[in-house]
Amino acid sequence: MTRRGFLAGAASCALFAPGPLHAAGVPARIVSLDYGLAETLLALGVTPVALAQADAWSSWVVDPALPEGVINLGTALEANMELLQALRPDLILTTPYLARLRPMLERIARTETFAIYTPGGGTPYGLSIAATRRLGGLLGRDLQAEALISSAAALMATTRATLAPYADTPLFIVNFMDTRHVRVYGAKSLFDDVIGLCGLSNAWRGDTNYWGFATVGIEQLAHAPQARLIYLEPIAADVLASLHRSPLWNSLGFVRAGQVQRLPAVLMFGMLPSAMRFARLLGETLPKAPSHG
Amino acid sequence: MGERQRLGPAAIVALLALAAAAITLSTLALRLPVTLWPDALFAPDSGDVRQMLVRYSFAPRLATSLLCGAALGLAGALLQLALRNPLASPTTLGISAGANLALALAMLWAPGLLEFGREWIAMAGGLVTVLIVLALSWHKRLSPLTVVLAGMVVSLYCGALAALLVLFNTHYLAGLFIWGGGSLSQQDWTIAAFLWPRLALALGAAALLVRPLTLLTLDDDHARSLGLRVPLVRLAALALAVALTGAVVGTVGVIGFIGLAAPALVTVAGARRVAPRLIWSALLGAVLLWFTDQCVQRLAGDAGEMLPTGAITAVFGSPLLLWLLPRLRLSLHLPSGLGGSISRANRPLLLIVGLGLGLVVLLTLSVSVGRGLEGWSLSADLLEWRWPRALAALSAGIMLACAGGVLQRLTGNPMASPEVLGVSAGAAFGLIVAMFTLAEVGRGAQFGAATLGAFLALLAILAFGRGGAATPERVLLAGVALGAMFDALVTALMAGGDPRAAQLLNWMTGSTYAVDATDARVATAAAALALGSLPLLARWLDIVPLGALTSSAIGLHPRRSHGLLLLVTAALTAVSTLLIGPLTFVGLMAPHLARFLGLQRALPQLVGAALIGGVIMVAADWLGRIVAFPWQIPAGLAATFIGCPALMWLLARRHSV
């Protein structure tokens, strides 16, 4: 079994990593326990061997698609150690959220922790830049990392220019949890950072946890009547119909002004690629709304 | 019962209503100037957010709290009357858990169904579970304790399934946490409009049932001789209660304890006849929920952070129930099967040796057989990952089984076990307090906090059970109350989306995943110690039930041996709860299975139970690891999946005895 495992591993190495070009000592078989780190890997041109919760990638990250053959490790909080060991990774990427696993992971391979969403200081976008640089250094892909960082900055700048006419309308960014509650993204969220970089402002001024969101009843959105509401997929089947029947919902400023827009799913706990995807979607979507007045 | 001067149900309702009204008015005054109230309520200015919020959020929320409370109070009273069971309620009969599970399943695999309305899905789920509960206890003629036991087992099973779904799909089912917490937050009148005609209809139907239910308060034979079709009346009342509960849990979610506390409080306050009990239960339920919800809104404040009312009612409700307990008139009989005698095994030693051999075989299988990318394999190179888990599971199983056996013997209560009596919940509670107050919680601190929690819970339970006759039912009810309080706390944490809550859920489901070699060694040592001290414990246990006089005549200090037994039980529970969470039913099941195999005397029963507990947990850990590869089902949950059916089978089977 181990021999076959090794062969399978070797095959995937040959497929995904430009082996001969690699300097010695650069890890080739990489495992990620976090979506944000995995999407950054992909953006740097590296395909992870395995990923926690790989099966739900297409519902939460969507773009870029996960290349075929990435092995699913089960849930992140309980990634399958036996499977992980059989895969013989060179490097495991994880987050402080999974700190409990670290001693076990270190028995298998070199383990690197990247802190993006933590109670500590810094904003997700800034921390993502630092993490991307560090990841590029670890993988011998400094150039690709710098390219990713500057293309993200460039995209933010162009989006800022595109969205200049909308600069004075604050935005609510929400996920509908059910027919009565939303998860609203505020300070310390990736979306909040992107909104700021694109010259827009966040309508949610309330408290958020260190993942950057608060779970509140929909009526809490009434306090910023001049705002615009952007909701992200996925959304349960009965939510919209039930909202349309609600007088309170219909009386909210952004509903009356027709300033409610739907966005495809974007990873809320992601890194630079998700930030870019969010900015791109905002740039495409906001101008489609009816103009002011 | 002493004839002290008591508040009647009317006075209680009036007092609570007054308090609730005061809070309501003062909150409303903060939200909107008094002069605008009539405008807001009758002709709101849609441009004024404050008026719209009062008209479409504050007012319907108030109405919904009243309606839901009344519906649950009525449902609880109907269930208690129909089953002649003061412990019956939507929560204890598994109706809420079934509704919760049905909704989770629909969200994952049939999202299209949601368009028909969440309430229908919830109602169907509640109906299925209550039918299962009744089927399981049918042969015992729905004896009260059997019904509640079956209800708890089915609840647990549904809860385990729902937890598993949430664990594997945390992102998708985030909404379920809110729903499970019973948030009353409203944006329009649809829920109130949905509920009130149903409540009115149910009240009408209940009025028709008053006479038959009155006859039912006699015993079955009397009622039958008066021409009452007992099963029919029971089923009608049950169906009504399920419909009421389904309507509530489907629209706002699980609201704990109102359905149990309101009717019980009304009975204690002196309502005896059927009609007043129904009416006052509904009214008291309404004002209870109204009062609670206003307090919750006040607590949450304008920031509006998530505080689900349903979870909070359970936190408020549990102490209330504990207070009620000594005041409840409980004249119940034990389910004949569980307490009854069983033929003794001819060769207990042979049986125990057989069990031990089985355990060894299973342990070997568990560390050597697993799944990988290429399918099944028999290999030894993954041993380092497997042995700590297997040993930890084994030790936890042994310790829980011992704790359960000791408790059952000590209290003379066939239903006693660390899980049922809330001792596990106490341990878990201690751990949570440590987790959220201390920055860094090492294993030592965890063990200390858990033991303290378990011991306090055990003391509380026994204190409440004492005084007058410590009937098994009272002790049981106190345990249920503690367990529900702990559950509610976790639900409240989950609903807010605190990331620590996901880790909490992970631990609660009894995962052996993160057990390391040191943990496993300590656990094994503790289990060995427990096994070693069994002969000593067993000597006491054979004597203690004989009564204080006999035991002191034999030379045992009853107080001291009693206290020591309790301490041992608490410590055993704490260690095993740390390892496999508070949710397994191993401590309840294993001693029963041992007895069922014919091990009667204290020592053989305890040893047999320990071995059976070990077998169940090792099997659970192993199966959990391989069944859903690469996903892993936590051992605690897997044990529930194995143990619950075993317990149900026991329940359903013993009717012939």
Interface residues (C-beta under 8 A of the other chain):
Chain A: M1 T2 R4 G5 A8 A56 S59 W60 I71 N72 L73 G74 T75 L77 E78 N80 M81 E82 L83 Q85 A86 Y97 R100 L101 P103 M104 R107 M177 D178 T179 R180 H181 R183 G206 D207 N209 Y210 W211 F213 A214 T215 V216 G217 I218 E219 Q220 A222 H223 P225 P234 A236 A237 D238 A241 S242 L243 R245 S246 P247 L248 W249 S251
Chain B: S46 V49 M52 L53 R55 Y56 S57 M107 P111 G112 L114 E115 G117 R118 L167 F168 N169 T170 H171 Y172 A174 G175 I178 W179 S183 S185 Q186 Q187 D188 T190 A303 G304 E305 M306 G370 G372 L373 E374 S377 S379 D381 L382 E384 W385 R386 A495 G496 G497 D498 P499 A502 Q503 N506 S511 Y513 A514 D516 R625 F629 P630 W631 Q632 P634
